[in-house]
Amino acid sequence: MIDFHLLALACILIHEMDAIRCHEWRIFPGLSCLNDRVGQAVFVLLHVPLFYWVLAQELSGSVSFRHGMDVFLLIHLGLHLLFLLHKRNEFRDALSWLFIVGAALFSGLSLLL
């Protein structure tokens, strides 16, 4: 059986890689005031403990984490839609949106099934 939660997680991890290409720190509150070199470094470095925490929660088998992550990924899509017209938003191509929407879609399926 397909684990839609894991597909959502794969999509969000790829999206975070794509976020570096799209300079997401430029639209991220708190990081947008930094120059690109520092902003990128901080953005990337913050993802190390974040990914560690997410992977640790996954490995622990926490059902509440899985549900919470699925809900967050739906909210995450909403945030990207909210910032769609931000002048520094570079998430414009189909590949970027494939992973943003894919994470939300698979999370929704995970919650429903």
Stockholm file with secondary structure:
# STOCKHOLM 1.0

chainA/1-113         MIDFHLLALACILIHEMDAIRCHEWRIFPGLSCLNDRVGQAVFVLLHVPLFYWVLAQELSGSVSFRHGMDVFLLIHLGLHLLFLLHKRNEFRDALSWLFIVGAALFSGLSLLL
#=GR chainA/1-113 SS CCCHHHHHHHHHHHHHHHHHHTTGGGTSTTTTTSCHHHHHHHHHHHHHHHHHHHHHHHHHTCHHHHHHHHHHHHHHHHHHHHTTTCTTCCCCSHHHHHHHHHHHHHHHHHHHC
#=GC SS_cons         CCCHHHHHHHHHHHHHHHHHHTTGGGTSTTTTTSCHHHHHHHHHHHHHHHHHHHHHHHHHTCHHHHHHHHHHHHHHHHHHHHTTTCTTCCCCSHHHHHHHHHHHHHHHHHHHC
//
